[in-house]
């Protein structure tokens, strides 16, 4: 039996119909991507499946005892706990069992206790182990690290976190609960690429089912095997996002052909009837007229329609020089911060190329663009722009728009020669119609501001585009159109984006900001080639180190490797004995961590097949807790040593 079925689902709010007569089925291990235009009802459908809203008509049938986890798009988390404590709440039952086991161990160690207590202890210990009592802390650590939290974040109070970080904590809790079905509404919104890739891997291996609303096309390609498209009817496509695009186009072309064939048939029948209704073949003509009337009444096809689409294109673009951008000994950052955000090699961008700038939030990508624009002075070195350049800039926060202007005024400023009627027609191409054109920029949604910023950019006649997260807030159809326009663009593009689908389609170079090293690394090639090379390097590194890819120590070393190299260099140059001692201690602590992890794995294997003697089981449990505690102390020392190196 499927985890969930929906029959004839409809939802209305007052006189407004959101969707009508939707049938769905969610089997075990389903990976479903839910897509559609903004406002079509995707979030509402998730809430009906969850049961927090009731359908206006129809019913949702859930399997008995099915456990559902839900991540809303605008998640709220109010807590006085730390990050670690908040994640521990998921395992309240295990923590209680752990406490009960400890109390029994104290009693068993005392003389004169009945044998029955040993039997009770053995059963409880088996249940504790079966439910993950010896692995839950490692699961928390790996999940938090995977979602972008460093070990120093684990003890931070929730109250100090940003809204995006709180959403990631809620996602971590959902994954740790291991429900039968996950309902995720835009789960990648607050994740950087590294965290998204971790989530992709997690969901691919996870044994439960998931329905995912997402505008991240690459994420959908990597995770889902079915697409539900709400139009607001619900159409089902088998395969990932790329397969859905192909099937959707084939479906449209097939429907269009059937419609055109029916039109031709109707025209031929009407022509025959007109020519023969009063002649010798009047009986045949009357019969055909009856059949045609029946067809028109019961089986006439409606013309296939497509979602209202953005109509975006650049005007004529002048030719720039062959050399568009060059840097020399460039360092990016702010002088008053004392050190740069990152240093760049001497890079070259030529006419017609597209360089994609990647890196985590806060790494300095937007600062890099503003340095190229001359809005921020280089921390060191220089940026050299080529000849005959006209630069167009799309800002992530759309700060180039004037909040007090109307849409008409924004376009009028960008194209003073354009008449009022032409401006209205132009804005209609960007889905602004009627009184929309008189709205002020300040009241627009994120998606509307993005479309307006694109409308202004298209009027700039730029031959070098600097684009900072251009697909943010755009629906999937608008993303597809923007991608096709940029692919045909004859100029040069410098693209800052987390949209790997867009990067893979456009980029000829990958420029990755590596914050641990504080450098910009250049890869000549596409994103797919870059990703393959990185995976090969990581596989070779794991093999040479003899470590499992997801080992805690491997993850910690990856976080601290660049900082440690910088520490060693600084230590050598200053001949600082204290610094040398700190680094030697780090190496020693890492060796201890490695040894303790080995001991922990050995004890875990023993507990997976526990001995019949309950006393031996108790001792193994005590050994596990003792090693676990020592391991946590070594982790804490490791974090403290690295934090001291940054001061």
N, C-alpha and C positions, 0 to 999 in steps of 0.2 A: 504494500500500500504506500502511496506517496506520502511525504511528510505533510503536504497541504494541498487542498483543492479549493478553487473558487468557482462558483457557478452563477452566471448572469449578474455579475457585480456591477452596480451602478452607484454613482455618488453625485448628489446635488447639494448645493448650499442655497436655500431659498429657491429663487427662480433660475439660478445659474447651474446648468448641467456641466459637471466636470468630465465624466465619462459614462458610458452606458453599455450594458450587456457584455462584460468581459469574462471570459472563461480562462482559468489558469490551472496548471498542475506543477508542483515542485517535487520531483523525485529525490531519493537519497543521492547524495554526492553531486547534486546539480550545481552548475556554475553559470548563473544567469546574469547577463548584463541588461539593465533596464534603461532604455534610451528614449529620447523624444524632446520636443521643443520645450523651452522654459514655460511653465504654467500649464502644461498639458495634464498634470495630475500624477506624476511619478511618486512624489513624496506621499500624496494622499493614498495611493494604492499600497505603499509599504505600511502605512498606518492601519489600513484595513486588514492587511495580512497579520499584523502584530496584534490587532484586537483593541487598540486604543481608540479607534473610531469604528462605527458601525456603518455598513453599506445602506444606502437609501433603499435598494432592493437587491435581491440575490443573497447568497450566503457563503461563508468561508468555513470549510471543514478541515480541522486539524487532526493529525494522528494523535492517539492517546498518549499523554505524557511528553509530547514534543517540547523541547526546551529551545526558546528563541532568544537571540541576542540582537539588539537594535542599536545602531549608531546614527543618531539624527544629524542632519547637516549643521545645525547650529546647536551643538551640545552644550550643556550647562553642568558645571561641577563645583559645588560649594563644600569645602571640607577644611578642617583645621589639622588634618593629618599631613604627614610627609608623603612623598611619592611612593616610597617603599611601603609605608604603613597602609596607604590606600590600596595598593595592589594586594597586600596581605588579607584584606577584608574578603577577597574572593575565596580564601581558604580557611574561613572561620571554623568549619567543621573539622578540618585537619588539625588546626591549632588546638581545638578542644581535645581531640583524640591524643595529640602529642602530650598535652598536659596530663590527661588521664593515665597515659602510659608511664610518664615520669613518676606520678604518685604511686602507681603499682610497683614500679621498680624499687622505690624506697621501702615499701612494705615487704616485698619479696626478700630484700637484703636483710630484713630483721628475722631473727630465729622464731620458729614456732608458727609460721604462717601456713595455712592449709594448702594442699596440692591443688584444690579447685582454683585458687587464685592464679596459679601458673597456667592453667588451662584457659581461664578468662583472658589472661594477659596475651597468650599465644594467638587466640582468635582476634583480639583487638589489634595486635601488632600486624597480623596478616591483612586485616582490612585496611589498616593505615598504609601499609606498603602498597596494596593493590590500588588504592585511590591516589597514589602519588606522594605519599608522605615524605619520601626520601629524595624527591626531585623537584618539589614545588618552588623552592628558593632558586634553584638553577633556572627553572622555567621563567620566573619573574625577571631574573637578571638578563637572560637572553632576549626576552620579549622587549623589555625596556631599552636595551642596547640596540636591538634591531630597529626600533621605532625612533631612534635618534637621540636617546638620553645617554649621557656619559655617566660613569659611576659616581662622579661628584654630585650629580643631580639627584641621586636616589634619596638623599636625606634633606632635600629642599622642601619647605612647606608648600603645599598646593596653592596657598593664598598668594605666593610670590610668582606663580607661573602665568604666562600669557594665555589668552583664550585658545590659541592654537595648541599650546602645550597641554592644556587641560583636555582638549579633544583627544590628543594622543594618549593621555592617561586612560580615558574612557575606552578607547580602542584597545589598549593593552588589557584592561580588565575583561572586556568582551572575549578576547582571544584566550585569556587564561581560564575563563569559565567553561570553554570548550562546549558550546551549545550544539544542538542538532542542526540548527538553521541560523545563519547570520543574515540580517537585513542591514545593509550598509548604504548610507546616503552620502555620497561624495567622500569616501574615506581617505582619498589622497590629497584633499585640499590643503592640509597643514603638514605634509610630509615632503622632505627633499628627495632627490632621486635615489640616494642610497637607501633611505627608509622605504621608499616605494618598492624598490627591487627586493628588499627583504620581505615585505608584505606579499609580493607576488609569489615568491618562493614558498612562503608559509601557506598561502591559500591553495597552491598547486598540490601540496602534500597533505593538506588537511582532509580529514575523513568526513566532515560534515557537508552541508549544503549552504549555498550563498546566493542571495539576490542582491545585486550591486547596482546602484545608480551612480554613474560616473560620466564626466566629460573628458576623462583621460583616455584617449583612444589607444595608446600603447599599452596601458594597464589592462584594458579590456581585451586586447589582442593576446596578452600573456596569460590571462586568468580564466576567461569565460569560454564556454563551449556552446552557448545558446544566447541569442539576442531577442529580447522582447522590445518591440518598437511601439510606443503609444502615439496614436495620431489624431484623436484620442482613442480610436479603436485599438486593439492590440493584435499586432502581427508577429508571428514567431518565425525566426530564422535560425537554422542550425549552423554552428560554427562560431568563430570569434568575430571581432569587429570587422576585419578586412573581408572575411567571407560574407558578412552581412551586407557590406557596401556593394559587393558584386551581385549578390542575390537580389538586393533591393532594386538595383538598376535593371536587372533582367526582368524582375516582376513588373516594373513600370513599363518597360518596352513591350512586354507581352500583352499587358492590359491595353496599351495604346494601340497595338496592332489589332487586337480583337475589336476595339471600339471603332477603328477606321474601317475594318472589314464589314462591321455591321452597318456603318453609315453608307458604304458603297452598296450593300445589299438593299438597304431601304430606298436609296435613290433609284436603283434599277427597278425595284418593284413599283415604286410610284410612277416612274416613266412608263412602264408597261401598262399600268392601270389607266393612266391618262390617254394613252394611244388606243386602248382597246375597249374602254368601258362602254362606248356607244357603237361599236362595230360588230363584226362577225364573232369575235372572241369575247363577247360581253360576259358570258357565263364564267369563263376562266378568269377574266378580270375581276368579277365580283368575288369569286372564291379567293383570289390573291389578296383582294382588299380586306376581306374578313380575317385572313391569316395575318396580314400585316398589322391590322388593328389590334389583334390579340397579342402580337409580339410587342407592339409599342406600349401596350397596357401592362404586360406582365414581365417582359424580359428585355426591355430596352436598357442598354448599358449607359451608365453615366461616364462622361469623359474622365479619364484618370487625372488626378490632381497631385501636385507636389506641394510640400510645405512652402509657404511664402519665404522667399530667400533673399539674402543680402545680395545686391548687385554691385560688386566692388571691382574697380579697375583703375589702373594708373593711366594718366595721360601720356603724352609724348615725353620720353626721357632722353635728355641729351647725353652724348658720349663723354665720359670722363677720360683722364689719362690712364695708361695701363697700370701704373702704380697708384693705388688708392690710399693705402695706409702703411706707415712704417714706424717702428719704435726703436729707440736706442737707449739701452741701459735704464729702461723705464721701471720705476717703482710707483705704485698706486696707494694713496692714502692721504691722511691729513697731518700736517706738520706738527700740530699741537698734541698729537697722540704719542709722539716719541718714536714710533716705528711704523713702517708701511703695512698696509693690509696684505700686499703681496708684491713680488717682483716678477717682471715679465722678461722672457728672452727677447732678443731682437727679432720681432715678428714682422711679416710682410703679408699684406692682403692685396690681391690684384683684382682688376676689373672683372666682373662677372662671377666672382667667388662668393660663397656664403660661409662665414665662420660662426659657429655656435659656441657661445660662452656658457659653460656649465659650472656648477659648484653649489654648495649648501647656502641656505639663507644666511646673510650677514658676512659672506666671504669677501664682498667688495665688487660684485659684478656691476651693479648700477653705478657705483663710484667710478669704475673703469670707463663706462660709457660717458659719464659726465666729464671725465678727464679728457677723453677724445674730443668731446664737444668744446672744450675750453672753459667749461663752467667751473671746474676745479683744477687748480694747478697740480702738475705731477709732484709727487713726493720727492722724486729724483728722476733724472733723465729727461727724455723729450718724446713727443708725439709729432710725427710729420705727416701732414695730409697732402695728397697728390693734387695734380692740376685739374682745373675745370670741374671742381666738385660742387654739387648742390646737395646739402645734407638735410635729410628728413629724420625727425626724432619722434618715436612713439614712446612716451613715458609710462611706466608701470602704473603710477598713481594718477596719470592723466593730468598732471599739474600744468601742462601747457594750455589747458582749457581755462577760460575765465568763468568762475563759478556764477558770476552775476549776469553773464550774457545769456540771451536766448539762443536756441539752436540756429535760428535765422541769422543772428548777429555773428555767431562764430563762423559760419560759412561766408558771410559778407566780408568779414575781415580777411579771410584766406583768399577770397576771389572777389575783389571790389567791383570788377566789371560785370559780374553776374547779376541779372535782374531778379526781382522778387519771385516771379513765377518760375524762373529757372532754378532758383534756390529751393523752392518747394519740391519741384520735380527731382532735383538732385538728392534732397534728403529722403524722398520716398524710396530711392534705391537702397538706402540704408535702414529701411523699415520704419521711418518716421513719417507719419501721415496725419492729415487733419490738424487738430489743435496741438498735436505733439510738437510742431515746429516752434510754438510760442512758449514752450516750457523753458525754464532756466536750467543751466547746467547743474546747479546745486541740487535739484530734485531728481536727477536721473539716477537710475540704478547703475550698478557696476557694469553690467552688460551694455546698457544704453550709452554710458560714457565711452566704453570701448568702441562701439560702432561710430559714435560721433568723432572720436579721435582718429579713426581710420578714414572717415570722410574728409577731415581736414588734411590728413597726411596725403591722401590721393591727389589733392589739389596742389601739392608743393612742387611737382615736377622734379623731385629729388632723384639723383643718380647714385646716392649712397644712403641706405636706410639703416638707422640704428634703432632696433626694435627691442623694447624691454617688456617681456611677457605679453606679447600681443594677443595670445589666445585666452588670457584670463577672462573669465566671466562670459565668454562667447559660447553659444550652444554648439552642438556637434556639427550641424549643417553649416553654420557660419565659419567654424574652424576649417571645414573641408573647402569652402569657397576661398577663404583667405589663403590656405595652403596652395590651391591651384593658381591663384593670382600671383603669389610670390614665386612659385616655380617658373612662371612665364615672365617674370620681371627681368628686364635686360640689364639692370644696374647691379650694384654690389650690396650685399647685406651683411650686417653684423648683428647677430641675433642672440639675445639673452633669453633663455626659456627653460622651463622644466618640462615642456611638452616634447617628449622623446619621439612621438610620431611625426611631429613637424620637423624636428631636428633630423630625423632619419631620412625624411623626404627631401630636405633642402641642403643640408650642410656638406661642404667639401672639406672643411677643416673642423676639428674639435679643439677648443681652447678651454682647458679645465683648470679652475682655481682650486688648488689643494691647500686648505687653510692650515693643516698641521705643518706643512713645509713652507707656507707663505710664498708660494710660487704659482705662476701660470705655466702649465705644461701644454705643449702644442702637439697635436696628432694630425698628420696629413691623411685624410680619408673620411669616409662616412661614419655615422654613428654605429651602424652594424659592425663595421670593420673594427672600430675602436672598442666596442663591447667584447667582440670575440678575442681581441688581443689581450684585453684586461682579464678575461676569464682564463685564458691560457696562462698568463703570468701568475694569477692567483693559484691555479691548479698546480703549477710547477713549484711555487713557493710552499704550498701545503705539503706536497710530496717530499720536498727536500727537508722540511722541518719535522716531518713525521707527526704532524698535528692534524686533528680533525678540523674541518673547515669552520665548524660552529663552536669550537672550544672557547671557553671564557678567556683563557690566556691568549689565544690567537687574536681574539677581538680586542682585548686590552692592548696587546702589543701593536696592533694596527693603529689604534688611537694614539699611542704614545711614541711610536717609532720615530716620527719626524722630530718631535720635541726632544727625544733623547739624543738624536744626532746633533741637534742644535746645541744641546747642553754640553756634549762632549767637545764640540768645536770651541764653545765659549770657555770651557774649563781649560783646554789646552792653551788658548791664547792668553789667559789671565794667570795661569799657573796657580790656580786656587785649590789648595789642598782640601778645603771643606767641600768644594764642588765635586772634586774627584771622589771623595768618600761617599757623597750622596749617590753618585752614579753607580759606584761599586755596590752600594747597598741595594739599589734598584735591581741590579742584575742578580744579587743573592736572593732577594725576595721573590723575583720571578722564578728562580730555580725551586724555591720552597713551594710556591704556588703550583708549579708543575708536578712536584712530588706529591703534594697533598691531594691534587685532583686525581692522580693515579691511585692513591690509597682509597679515596672516596669511591671511585669506580669499582675497585676490587670489593669493597664492603657491599656496595649496591648489588653486585652480581651474587654475592653470598646471600643477601636478603631476598633476591628474586626466587631463590630455591632454598628457603630457610631449613635449618636442621630440625629434627623432631624434638630435640631437647629445648624447652622453653627458656631455660637459664642461658643457654648459648645464644638464643635469639635475642634475649635481653642484653647480653654483653655486646653483640654485634650492633644493636640499636644504640647503645651508649657510646660505642666506638664511633659510629657514624656521626652522632651529634657532637662528639668531641672534635673530630676531624673537621666537621662542617664549621664549628665555631672558630677553630684555628685558621681555617681557610678564609673566613670572613675577616679575621684580624689582619691576615696578610694582605688581603685586598684593600682594606682600609689604610694600611701602611703604604702600600703601593700608590694609592691615590694621593696621600699626604706628601709623599716624596716628590711626585710630579708637580703637585700644586706649589710646593716650595720652590721648584725650579722656575716657575713662571713669575715669582714675586720679584 
